[in-house]
């Protein structure tokens, strides 16, 4: 995870690996900011990032006080994973 400029925000970042068959042993690695968790009034809220790098609150994931529980919601939610 990666700390954002906001002191109460944490970005969930994954390294995405891709393979190009035309180039032997070539691995492409990019960082993708998948979700952002913000601590607001003792509750962890989840945000998603649009194509203009602006973060938006995810209304489908209810804010909770338990950080680990919120991470599990992100990992198990089809909003972020197809």
Buried (B, 14 or more C-beta within 10 A) or exposed (E): EEEBEEEEBBBBBEEEEEEEEEEEEEEEEEEEBBBBBBBEEEEBBBBBBEEEEEBEBBEEBEBBEEEEEBBEBBEEBEEBEE
